[in-house]
Amino acid sequence: MAGTTLLACRDPASLPSAENPQPSNATRLQAKSRTLEINGKAATLMGLEQANGKSGLSFVAGQPFNVLLENRLSVPTAIHWHGLHPPNNQDGVPGLTQPVIAPSSSALYNFPVQPAGTHWMHSHEGLQEAFLLSAPLIVHDPSDKADEQEIIVFLGDFSFTPPMEIYARLRKPAGKAMAMSGNMAAKGMAMGKPDTSDVDYDAYLINDRTLADPQVVPVEKNGRVRLRIINGSSGTNFFVDLGHLKGELIATDGMPVNPVSGSRFPLAIAQRMDVRVQLPDDGAFPILALRENATERAGIILATPGAAIKKISVQNGSPAGILTLDLEKQLSAVSPLAPRPIDQSFDLRLEGDMARYEWPINGIVFDTANPGTQKAQVHVKRGQRVALKFINETGMSHPMHLHGHSFQVTEINGKALNGALRDTVLVPPKTSVTVAFDANNPGIWYVHCHILWHLAAGMATLVEYEA
């Protein structure tokens, strides 16, 4: 495996400098400030761009992930390669697997790219993800079809309120939060309503644009497209709505599944899906993202040459539904895990205290500011088949993500299934979901809720390989 100067270390005080010389053949990726116009106002954000200004990265599976990450921000950062299986010391979790990258410094990453699929990258430093410090990360399979157009659909959410202020409001006692003016009240449980979102954002985005000014993607008449859809939001689940089109869901979190046909698919935070669509002869075709349990939506428009583009309201006429596991129960992996007994099984109880805004696992609130000082709740040995049973005892769904591995969904509420391969699974309220993975990537790995605010408030633990 290719080497790097990044070192695995659990003691932040002993972490070395992350600055590296630039190799001549490395792809330069820059974390930098940027400005977008959102709802008619200028917003200063963060972004990940190549030196040529292109957003995101693209590889072919098996290629070297030879990337020089340059920090051009005024604050430290660290980037996680979500969906890839890197060596542990290149996973991008500051204070756990690598040092932060200081301003005006860089870090070199170099490892074989795996697995193929639709992935993404995002900051794992503080609340930077809410500043939109994220981008697509696409790994092509050499066998990908050449006769289809690839379209990346990157979903996001944005608030003009600074992330630290959002988080501070959420952390206030629930009664005070309810009484506050503004849109960051931690709502739901105390109000007897479905508790689907802690934050009402100012805008919902696809490819950094709202539906008031959507991206129009030129497509061919009767063409076939592959939508690589990424939910890169910090706190919002969506339904992906193809409108009058029909599509085939062919991959989840980058991993192929046996096709499922439909025109509306649920997509939880941090999940990805690949949907193949055969277009009609002519027209403009909106691809919409509907905010869960609400009327807001984002979108892009696929348009054949000369098609008339109609204005689409950012508000839907009626609220979208609530994400369930109905689709998850239908999914099956094209290449499931090889059958073998489970060597170790761990129960991870997802708990919450809305009054204190704490989100423990098995009663333990993880200190995300000092991850290297925290004890792992999951201890495994290389070569084992390991099961994690997520038991959601709260009134909110939690998209649970395991770093450095793909897992297979094997049970929902105790009912066995030969489900999809993923790295992020939604666990609805009062529901249990069991996943299995092969312990084949040694190190210390995060497993956490991918709602940014829940992660910050403690819903995380570690999977640690023993010698």
One Martini backbone bead per residue (centre of mass of N, CA, C, O) as a GRO file, in nm:
protein
  467
    1MET     BB    1   0.097   0.035   0.021
    2ALA     BB    2   0.093   0.347   0.001
    3GLY     BB    3   0.250   0.613   0.122
    4THR     BB    4   0.286   0.845   0.408
    5THR     BB    5   0.310   1.124   0.640
    6LEU     BB    6   0.073   1.029   0.777
    7LEU     BB    7  -0.022   0.974   1.121
    8ALA     BB    8  -0.117   0.764   1.358
    9CYS     BB    9  -0.296   0.925   1.640
   10ARG     BB   10  -0.434   0.975   1.981
   11ASP     BB   11  -0.233   1.222   2.044
   12PRO     BB   12  -0.251   1.549   1.970
   13ALA     BB   13   0.025   1.649   2.097
   14SER     BB   14   0.196   1.437   1.889
   15LEU     BB   15   0.138   1.562   1.632
   16PRO     BB   16   0.238   1.625   1.332
   17SER     BB   17   0.304   1.778   1.067
   18ALA     BB   18   0.117   1.826   0.748
   19GLU     BB   19   0.344   1.916   0.579
   20ASN     BB   20   0.413   1.898   0.221
   21PRO     BB   21   0.544   1.822  -0.054
   22GLN     BB   22   0.499   1.857  -0.400
   23PRO     BB   23   0.414   1.644  -0.622
   24SER     BB   24   0.398   1.643  -0.966
   25ASN     BB   25   0.143   1.408  -0.982
   26ALA     BB   26  -0.052   1.555  -0.810
   27THR     BB   27  -0.359   1.633  -0.702
   28ARG     BB   28  -0.502   1.943  -0.650
   29LEU     BB   29  -0.661   2.032  -0.338
   30GLN     BB   30  -0.879   2.302  -0.231
   31ALA     BB   31  -0.930   2.479   0.062
   32LYS     BB   32  -1.179   2.739   0.042
   33SER     BB   33  -1.309   3.032  -0.019
   34ARG     BB   34  -1.651   3.143  -0.093
   35THR     BB   35  -1.912   3.280  -0.313
   36LEU     BB   36  -2.265   3.297  -0.284
   37GLU     BB   37  -2.589   3.316  -0.422
   38ILE     BB   38  -2.860   3.332  -0.178
   39ASN     BB   39  -3.154   3.462  -0.193
   40GLY     BB   40  -3.000   3.741  -0.293
   41LYS     BB   41  -2.742   3.665  -0.122
   42ALA     BB   42  -2.440   3.680   0.019
   43ALA     BB   43  -2.220   3.391   0.071
   44THR     BB   44  -1.981   3.276   0.294
   45LEU     BB   45  -1.775   3.002   0.218
   46MET     BB   46  -1.681   2.673   0.154
   47GLY     BB   47  -1.437   2.474  -0.046
   48LEU     BB   48  -1.375   2.217  -0.305
   49GLU     BB   49  -1.093   2.247  -0.527
   50GLN     BB   50  -0.930   2.250  -0.789
   51ALA     BB   51  -0.690   2.436  -0.942
   52ASN     BB   52  -0.905   2.469  -1.199
   53GLY     BB   53  -1.205   2.487  -1.033
   54LYS     BB   54  -1.296   2.209  -0.989
   55SER     BB   55  -1.534   2.009  -0.859
   56GLY     BB   56  -1.396   1.762  -0.731
   57LEU     BB   57  -1.350   1.402  -0.789
   58SER     BB   58  -1.187   1.162  -1.025
   59PHE     BB   59  -1.185   0.802  -1.076
   60VAL     BB   60  -1.032   0.485  -1.101
   61ALA     BB   61  -1.031   0.191  -1.002
   62GLY     BB   62  -0.695   0.144  -0.861
   63GLN     BB   63  -0.598   0.399  -0.845
   64PRO     BB   64  -0.426   0.653  -0.728
   65PHE     BB   65  -0.464   0.853  -0.437
   66ASN     BB   66  -0.311   1.145  -0.554
   67VAL     BB   67  -0.331   1.394  -0.302
   68LEU     BB   68  -0.313   1.748  -0.255
   69LEU     BB   69  -0.399   1.916   0.037
   70GLU     BB   70  -0.493   2.257   0.046
   71ASN     BB   71  -0.488   2.518   0.289
   72ARG     BB   72  -0.681   2.832   0.222
   73LEU     BB   73  -0.761   2.887   0.492
   74SER     BB   74  -0.788   3.045   0.825
   75VAL     BB   75  -0.830   2.743   0.912
   76PRO     BB   76  -0.844   2.449   1.015
   77THR     BB   77  -0.838   2.113   0.861
   78ALA     BB   78  -1.033   1.815   0.743
   79ILE     BB   79  -1.066   1.528   0.519
   80HIS     BB   80  -1.319   1.306   0.424
   81TRP     BB   81  -1.349   0.989   0.244
   82HIS     BB   82  -1.657   0.911   0.159
   83GLY     BB   83  -1.647   0.549   0.090
   84LEU     BB   84  -1.371   0.491   0.133
   85HIS     BB   85  -1.068   0.260   0.187
   86PRO     BB   86  -0.844   0.366   0.369
   87PRO     BB   87  -0.605   0.417   0.546
   88ASN     BB   88  -0.632   0.523   0.864
   89ASN     BB   89  -0.414   0.773   0.828
   90GLN     BB   90  -0.633   0.883   0.571
   91ASP     BB   91  -0.940   0.962   0.692
   92GLY     BB   92  -0.981   1.267   0.829
   93VAL     BB   93  -0.954   1.262   1.158
   94PRO     BB   94  -0.900   1.475   1.388
   95GLY     BB   95  -0.717   1.333   1.660
   96LEU     BB   96  -0.710   1.021   1.535
   97THR     BB   97  -0.575   0.984   1.218
   98GLN     BB   98  -0.494   1.298   1.209
   99PRO     BB   99  -0.397   1.596   1.153
  100VAL     BB  100  -0.435   1.896   1.114
  101ILE     BB  101  -0.461   2.152   0.869
  102ALA     BB  102  -0.304   2.420   0.835
  103PRO     BB  103  -0.268   2.710   0.736
  104SER     BB  104  -0.070   2.698   0.454
  105SER     BB  105  -0.105   2.388   0.423
  106SER     BB  106  -0.034   2.031   0.366
  107ALA     BB  107  -0.153   1.706   0.233
  108LEU     BB  108  -0.071   1.370   0.163
  109TYR     BB  109  -0.233   1.134  -0.053
  110ASN     BB  110  -0.173   0.761  -0.083
  111PHE     BB  111  -0.392   0.531  -0.244
  112PRO     BB  112  -0.595   0.293  -0.334
  113VAL     BB  113  -0.881   0.301  -0.512
  114GLN     BB  114  -1.164   0.227  -0.289
  115PRO     BB  115  -1.443   0.186  -0.415
  116ALA     BB  116  -1.654   0.194  -0.641
  117GLY     BB  117  -1.840   0.504  -0.691
  118THR     BB  118  -2.059   0.713  -0.511
  119HIS     BB  119  -1.908   0.981  -0.353
  120TRP     BB  120  -1.749   1.180  -0.086
  121MET     BB  121  -1.643   1.500   0.061
  122HIS     BB  122  -1.551   1.615   0.400
  123SER     BB  123  -1.551   1.770   0.677
  124HIS     BB  124  -1.408   1.688   1.030
  125GLU     BB  125  -1.413   1.993   1.132
  126GLY     BB  126  -1.633   2.057   1.320
  127LEU     BB  127  -1.877   2.275   1.133
  128GLN     BB  128  -1.783   2.291   0.823
  129GLU     BB  129  -2.008   2.144   0.666
  130ALA     BB  130  -2.212   2.396   0.695
  131PHE     BB  131  -2.008   2.554   0.482
  132LEU     BB  132  -1.975   2.352   0.234
  133LEU     BB  133  -1.728   2.140   0.293
  134SER     BB  134  -1.781   1.989  -0.010
  135ALA     BB  135  -1.777   1.695  -0.244
  136PRO     BB  136  -1.740   1.508  -0.499
  137LEU     BB  137  -1.659   1.135  -0.530
  138ILE     BB  138  -1.559   0.962  -0.815
  139VAL     BB  139  -1.568   0.602  -0.895
  140HIS     BB  140  -1.485   0.420  -1.159
  141ASP     BB  141  -1.575   0.161  -1.342
  142PRO     BB  142  -1.444   0.000  -1.610
  143SER     BB  143  -1.757  -0.112  -1.678
  144ASP     BB  144  -1.881   0.133  -1.749
  145LYS     BB  145  -2.098   0.286  -1.936
  146ALA     BB  146  -2.063   0.476  -2.246
  147ASP     BB  147  -2.397   0.518  -2.319
  148GLU     BB  148  -2.394   0.748  -2.085
  149GLN     BB  149  -2.493   1.013  -1.890
  150GLU     BB  150  -2.333   1.196  -1.642
  151ILE     BB  151  -2.496   1.309  -1.330
  152ILE     BB  152  -2.454   1.535  -1.077
  153VAL     BB  153  -2.630   1.527  -0.747
  154PHE     BB  154  -2.593   1.781  -0.498
  155LEU     BB  155  -2.701   1.791  -0.181
  156GLY     BB  156  -2.824   2.072   0.029
  157ASP     BB  157  -2.773   2.297   0.315
  158PHE     BB  158  -2.864   2.642   0.432
  159SER     BB  159  -2.739   2.902   0.659
  160PHE     BB  160  -2.690   3.231   0.773
  161THR     BB  161  -2.642   3.106   1.026
  162PRO     BB  162  -2.407   3.029   1.220
  163PRO     BB  163  -2.322   2.721   1.329
  164MET     BB  164  -2.258   2.796   1.627
  165GLU     BB  165  -2.538   2.925   1.674
  166ILE     BB  166  -2.711   2.688   1.616
  167TYR     BB  167  -2.586   2.504   1.834
  168ALA     BB  168  -2.641   2.688   2.076
  169ARG     BB  169  -2.950   2.677   2.051
  170LEU     BB  170  -2.980   2.368   2.078
  171ARG     BB  171  -2.838   2.368   2.377
  172LYS     BB  172  -3.065   2.477   2.490
  173PRO     BB  173  -3.316   2.458   2.665
  174ALA     BB  174  -3.605   2.357   2.534
  175GLY     BB  175  -3.798   2.579   2.638
  176LYS     BB  176  -3.627   2.814   2.525
  177ALA     BB  177  -3.615   2.726   2.232
  178MET     BB  178  -3.922   2.744   2.176
  179ALA     BB  179  -3.936   3.066   2.248
  180MET     BB  180  -3.779   3.137   2.018
  181SER     BB  181  -3.692   3.313   1.774
  182GLY     BB  182  -3.691   3.168   1.479
  183ASN     BB  183  -3.544   2.846   1.316
  184MET     BB  184  -3.382   2.665   1.571
  185ALA     BB  185  -3.577   2.490   1.702
  186ALA     BB  186  -3.612   2.220   1.913
  187LYS     BB  187  -3.829   1.997   1.785
  188GLY     BB  188  -4.125   1.770   1.839
  189MET     BB  189  -4.122   1.610   2.105
  190ALA     BB  190  -4.258   1.850   2.274
  191MET     BB  191  -4.503   1.876   2.035
  192GLY     BB  192  -4.604   1.592   1.906
  193LYS     BB  193  -4.428   1.567   1.652
  194PRO     BB  194  -4.260   1.491   1.399
  195ASP     BB  195  -3.901   1.428   1.426
  196THR     BB  196  -3.706   1.543   1.140
  197SER     BB  197  -3.589   1.838   1.243
  198ASP     BB  198  -3.373   2.082   1.394
  199VAL     BB  199  -3.344   2.247   1.113
  200ASP     BB  200  -3.428   2.548   0.947
  201TYR     BB  201  -3.336   2.635   0.654
  202ASP     BB  202  -3.285   2.882   0.405
  203ALA     BB  203  -3.166   2.648   0.208
  204TYR     BB  204  -3.198   2.435  -0.084
  205LEU     BB  205  -2.967   2.226  -0.266
  206ILE     BB  206  -2.829   2.198  -0.608
  207ASN     BB  207  -2.531   2.259  -0.699
  208ASP     BB  208  -2.552   2.545  -0.529
  209ARG     BB  209  -2.871   2.562  -0.604
  210THR     BB  210  -3.170   2.683  -0.638
  211LEU     BB  211  -3.495   2.675  -0.773
  212ALA     BB  212  -3.483   2.978  -0.864
  213ASP     BB  213  -3.176   2.881  -0.998
  214PRO     BB  214  -3.130   2.634  -1.183
  215GLN     BB  215  -2.980   2.381  -1.320
  216VAL     BB  216  -2.913   2.323  -1.667
  217VAL     BB  217  -2.908   2.010  -1.837
  218PRO     BB  218  -2.788   1.884  -2.111
  219VAL     BB  219  -2.969   1.661  -2.330
  220GLU     BB  220  -3.064   1.388  -2.507
  221LYS     BB  221  -3.257   1.250  -2.713
  222ASN     BB  222  -3.316   0.941  -2.592
  223GLY     BB  223  -3.142   0.934  -2.356
  224ARG     BB  224  -2.898   0.818  -2.122
  225VAL     BB  225  -2.888   0.836  -1.763
  226ARG     BB  226  -2.670   0.898  -1.475
  227LEU     BB  227  -2.755   0.944  -1.148
  228ARG     BB  228  -2.547   1.104  -0.906
  229ILE     BB  229  -2.661   1.092  -0.576
  230ILE     BB  230  -2.601   1.336  -0.309
  231ASN     BB  231  -2.621   1.368   0.046
  232GLY     BB  232  -2.463   1.677   0.170
  233SER     BB  233  -2.605   1.731   0.422
  234SER     BB  234  -2.634   1.832   0.774
  235GLY     BB  235  -2.991   1.792   0.828
  236THR     BB  236  -3.128   1.650   0.551
  237ASN     BB  237  -3.384   1.481   0.427
  238PHE     BB  238  -3.486   1.309   0.119
  239PHE     BB  239  -3.667   1.316  -0.182
  240VAL     BB  240  -3.644   1.171  -0.498
  241ASP     BB  241  -3.789   1.332  -0.790
  242LEU     BB  242  -3.877   1.242  -1.136
  243GLY     BB  243  -4.165   1.257  -1.198
  244HIS     BB  244  -4.239   1.135  -1.520
  245LEU     BB  245  -4.013   0.961  -1.462
  246LYS     BB  246  -3.822   0.664  -1.490
  247GLY     BB  247  -3.627   0.454  -1.272
  248GLU     BB  248  -3.311   0.289  -1.180
  249LEU     BB  249  -3.191   0.148  -0.905
  250ILE     BB  250  -2.823   0.052  -0.891
  251ALA     BB  251  -2.714   0.217  -0.627
  252THR     BB  252  -2.561   0.217  -0.294
  253ASP     BB  253  -2.306   0.383  -0.186
  254GLY     BB  254  -2.174   0.262  -0.472
  255MET     BB  255  -2.330  -0.015  -0.452
  256PRO     BB  256  -2.458  -0.265  -0.613
  257VAL     BB  257  -2.796  -0.327  -0.716
  258ASN     BB  258  -3.079  -0.457  -0.768
  259PRO     BB  259  -3.308  -0.335  -0.952
  260VAL     BB  260  -3.525  -0.043  -0.891
  261SER     BB  261  -3.825   0.084  -0.964
  262GLY     BB  262  -3.898   0.446  -1.012
  263SER     BB  263  -3.981   0.808  -0.903
  264ARG     BB  264  -3.927   0.763  -0.580
  265PHE     BB  265  -3.659   0.834  -0.340
  266PRO     BB  266  -3.489   0.780  -0.060
  267LEU     BB  267  -3.247   1.020   0.111
  268ALA     BB  268  -3.015   1.025   0.329
  269ILE     BB  269  -2.783   1.137   0.506
  270ALA     BB  270  -2.486   1.053   0.313
  271GLN     BB  271  -2.623   0.927   0.093
  272ARG     BB  272  -2.636   0.723  -0.208
  273MET     BB  273  -2.744   0.726  -0.564
  274ASP     BB  274  -2.811   0.530  -0.853
  275VAL     BB  275  -2.984   0.651  -1.153
  276ARG     BB  276  -3.147   0.516  -1.428
  277VAL     BB  277  -3.240   0.699  -1.736
  278GLN     BB  278  -3.487   0.708  -1.986
  279LEU     BB  279  -3.545   0.928  -2.225
  280PRO     BB  280  -3.730   1.101  -2.404
  281ASP     BB  281  -3.748   1.283  -2.687
  282ASP     BB  282  -3.870   1.555  -2.537
  283GLY     BB  283  -3.762   1.808  -2.301
  284ALA     BB  284  -3.830   1.895  -1.958
  285PHE     BB  285  -3.666   1.756  -1.650
  286PRO     BB  286  -3.728   1.740  -1.333
  287ILE     BB  287  -3.509   1.714  -1.043
  288LEU     BB  288  -3.610   1.644  -0.716
  289ALA     BB  289  -3.582   1.770  -0.373
  290LEU     BB  290  -3.757   1.663  -0.087
  291ARG     BB  291  -3.833   1.763   0.206
  292GLU     BB  292  -3.881   1.624   0.488
  293ASN     BB  293  -4.183   1.704   0.618
  294ALA     BB  294  -4.210   1.922   0.374
  295THR     BB  295  -4.210   2.189   0.111
  296GLU     BB  296  -3.934   2.198   0.039
  297ARG     BB  297  -3.713   2.250  -0.257
  298ALA     BB  298  -3.505   2.108  -0.505
  299GLY     BB  299  -3.318   2.147  -0.833
  300ILE     BB  300  -3.307   2.017  -1.160
  301ILE     BB  301  -3.269   2.037  -1.529
  302LEU     BB  302  -3.354   1.844  -1.797
  303ALA     BB  303  -3.253   1.935  -2.143
  304THR     BB  304  -3.338   1.955  -2.449
  305PRO     BB  305  -3.311   2.093  -2.737
  306GLY     BB  306  -3.532   2.374  -2.711
  307ALA     BB  307  -3.655   2.356  -2.448
  308ALA     BB  308  -3.890   2.448  -2.226
  309ILE     BB  309  -3.853   2.652  -1.932
  310LYS     BB  310  -3.998   2.620  -1.626
  311LYS     BB  311  -4.112   2.744  -1.348
  312ILE     BB  312  -4.024   2.653  -1.006
  313SER     BB  313  -4.118   2.610  -0.703
  314VAL     BB  314  -3.980   2.595  -0.375
  315GLN     BB  315  -4.277   2.508  -0.321
  316ASN     BB  316  -4.485   2.279  -0.228
  317GLY     BB  317  -4.818   2.192  -0.191
  318SER     BB  318  -4.705   1.950  -0.013
  319PRO     BB  319  -4.586   1.750   0.205
  320ALA     BB  320  -4.364   1.541   0.257
  321GLY     BB  321  -4.268   1.270   0.382
  322ILE     BB  322  -4.140   0.996   0.564
  323LEU     BB  323  -3.882   0.815   0.623
  324THR     BB  324  -3.825   0.479   0.543
  325LEU     BB  325  -3.768   0.106   0.500
  326ASP     BB  326  -3.913   0.001   0.244
  327LEU     BB  327  -3.682   0.003   0.040
  328GLU     BB  328  -3.463  -0.148   0.202
  329LYS     BB  329  -3.627  -0.425   0.194
  330GLN     BB  330  -3.580  -0.451  -0.136
  331LEU     BB  331  -3.282  -0.468  -0.118
  332SER     BB  332  -2.997  -0.602  -0.315
  333ALA     BB  333  -2.699  -0.728  -0.361
  334VAL     BB  334  -2.492  -0.822  -0.612
  335SER     BB  335  -2.235  -0.846  -0.388
  336PRO     BB  336  -2.240  -1.009  -0.130
  337LEU     BB  337  -2.158  -1.136   0.139
  338ALA     BB  338  -2.012  -1.395   0.244
  339PRO     BB  339  -2.099  -1.669   0.390
  340ARG     BB  340  -2.096  -1.636   0.755
  341PRO     BB  341  -2.028  -1.616   1.063
  342ILE     BB  342  -2.059  -1.445   1.350
  343ASP     BB  343  -1.814  -1.335   1.577
  344GLN     BB  344  -1.936  -1.039   1.641
  345SER     BB  345  -2.162  -0.850   1.860
  346PHE     BB  346  -2.322  -0.516   1.867
  347ASP     BB  347  -2.481  -0.286   2.073
  348LEU     BB  348  -2.633   0.033   1.959
  349ARG     BB  349  -2.765   0.279   2.153
  350LEU     BB  350  -2.985   0.531   2.061
  351GLU     BB  351  -2.975   0.843   2.227
  352GLY     BB  352  -3.183   1.113   2.390
  353ASP     BB  353  -3.163   1.473   2.498
  354MET     BB  354  -3.336   1.756   2.434
  355ALA     BB  355  -3.289   1.936   2.680
  356ARG     BB  356  -2.958   1.896   2.645
  357TYR     BB  357  -2.857   1.808   2.373
  358GLU     BB  358  -2.805   1.480   2.372
  359TRP     BB  359  -2.621   1.193   2.193
  360PRO     BB  360  -2.600   0.887   2.283
  361ILE     BB  361  -2.412   0.577   2.324
  362ASN     BB  362  -2.473   0.379   2.567
  363GLY     BB  363  -2.459   0.656   2.755
  364ILE     BB  364  -2.235   0.792   2.567
  365VAL     BB  365  -2.072   1.097   2.532
  366PHE     BB  366  -1.900   1.209   2.274
  367ASP     BB  367  -1.583   1.371   2.226
  368THR     BB  368  -1.523   1.538   1.931
  369ALA     BB  369  -1.280   1.729   2.024
  370ASN     BB  370  -1.149   1.433   2.159
  371PRO     BB  371  -1.122   1.142   2.010
  372GLY     BB  372  -0.839   1.023   2.117
  373THR     BB  373  -0.968   0.993   2.431
  374GLN     BB  374  -1.164   0.776   2.346
  375LYS     BB  375  -1.355   0.495   2.385
  376ALA     BB  376  -1.418   0.201   2.262
  377GLN     BB  377  -1.710  -0.016   2.188
  378VAL     BB  378  -1.552  -0.159   1.944
  379HIS     BB  379  -1.392  -0.481   1.932
  380VAL     BB  380  -1.160  -0.612   1.694
  381LYS     BB  381  -1.052  -0.852   1.451
  382ARG     BB  382  -0.885  -0.954   1.207
  383GLY     BB  383  -1.125  -1.136   0.998
  384GLN     BB  384  -1.388  -1.062   1.104
  385ARG     BB  385  -1.731  -1.096   1.162
  386VAL     BB  386  -1.942  -0.809   1.204
  387ALA     BB  387  -2.201  -0.687   1.422
  388LEU     BB  388  -2.437  -0.410   1.406
  389LYS     BB  389  -2.681  -0.288   1.642
  390PHE     BB  390  -2.920  -0.052   1.583
  391ILE     BB  391  -3.092   0.122   1.856
  392ASN     BB  392  -3.371   0.327   1.843
  393GLU     BB  393  -3.483   0.539   2.126
  394THR     BB  394  -3.586   0.768   1.954
  395GLY     BB  395  -3.768   1.034   1.764
  396MET     BB  396  -3.527   1.002   1.558
  397SER     BB  397  -3.345   0.984   1.291
  398HIS     BB  398  -3.036   0.788   1.201
  399PRO     BB  399  -2.746   0.827   1.016
  400MET     BB  400  -2.524   0.559   0.997
  401HIS     BB  401  -2.159   0.570   1.002
  402LEU     BB  402  -1.883   0.388   0.857
  403HIS     BB  403  -1.557   0.384   0.850
  404GLY     BB  404  -1.359   0.208   0.602
  405HIS     BB  405  -1.640   0.063   0.518
  406SER     BB  406  -1.855  -0.194   0.422
  407PHE     BB  407  -2.199  -0.287   0.457
  408GLN     BB  408  -2.464  -0.510   0.549
  409VAL     BB  409  -2.797  -0.548   0.542
  410THR     BB  410  -2.958  -0.801   0.775
  411GLU     BB  411  -3.163  -0.625   0.965
  412ILE     BB  412  -3.516  -0.554   1.053
  413ASN     BB  413  -3.655  -0.592   1.336
  414GLY     BB  414  -3.526  -0.903   1.324
  415LYS     BB  415  -3.544  -0.926   1.014
  416ALA     BB  416  -3.415  -1.098   0.773
  417LEU     BB  417  -3.165  -0.991   0.521
  418ASN     BB  418  -3.026  -0.946   0.180
  419GLY     BB  419  -2.894  -0.663   0.146
  420ALA     BB  420  -2.738  -0.386   0.116
  421LEU     BB  421  -2.465  -0.206   0.038
  422ARG     BB  422  -2.292   0.012   0.275
  423ASP     BB  423  -2.210   0.317   0.499
  424THR     BB  424  -2.520   0.419   0.530
  425VAL     BB  425  -2.786   0.407   0.776
  426LEU     BB  426  -3.116   0.419   0.845
  427VAL     BB  427  -3.266   0.492   1.179
  428PRO     BB  428  -3.553   0.484   1.292
  429PRO     BB  429  -3.778   0.516   1.511
  430LYS     BB  430  -3.806   0.244   1.702
  431THR     BB  431  -3.552   0.098   1.560
  432SER     BB  432  -3.382  -0.183   1.408
  433VAL     BB  433  -3.040  -0.220   1.272
  434THR     BB  434  -2.847  -0.461   1.095
  435VAL     BB  435  -2.496  -0.498   1.042
  436ALA     BB  436  -2.230  -0.620   0.823
  437PHE     BB  437  -1.868  -0.682   0.855
  438ASP     BB  438  -1.538  -0.688   0.746
  439ALA     BB  439  -1.228  -0.704   0.917
  440ASN     BB  440  -1.003  -0.538   0.667
  441ASN     BB  441  -0.923  -0.240   0.824
  442PRO     BB  442  -0.705  -0.134   1.013
  443GLY     BB  443  -0.789   0.044   1.325
  444ILE     BB  444  -0.952   0.362   1.391
  445TRP     BB  445  -1.312   0.404   1.385
  446TYR     BB  446  -1.575   0.566   1.295
  447VAL     BB  447  -1.911   0.583   1.445
  448HIS     BB  448  -2.195   0.779   1.318
  449CYS     BB  449  -2.390   1.039   1.308
  450HIS     BB  450  -2.478   1.254   1.015
  451ILE     BB  451  -2.580   1.457   1.196
  452LEU     BB  452  -2.401   1.716   1.282
  453TRP     BB  453  -2.539   1.789   1.562
  454HIS     BB  454  -2.521   1.499   1.682
  455LEU     BB  455  -2.222   1.461   1.669
  456ALA     BB  456  -2.144   1.709   1.842
  457ALA     BB  457  -2.349   1.572   2.081
  458GLY     BB  458  -2.226   1.242   2.082
  459MET     BB  459  -2.301   1.045   1.820
  460ALA     BB  460  -2.043   0.832   1.899
  461THR     BB  461  -1.782   0.598   1.805
  462LEU     BB  462  -1.556   0.313   1.816
  463VAL     BB  463  -1.352   0.113   1.600
  464GLU     BB  464  -1.122  -0.138   1.726
  465TYR     BB  465  -0.831  -0.286   1.663
  466GLU     BB  466  -0.673  -0.570   1.757
  467ALA     BB  467  -0.372  -0.749   1.790
   0.00000   0.00000   0.00000
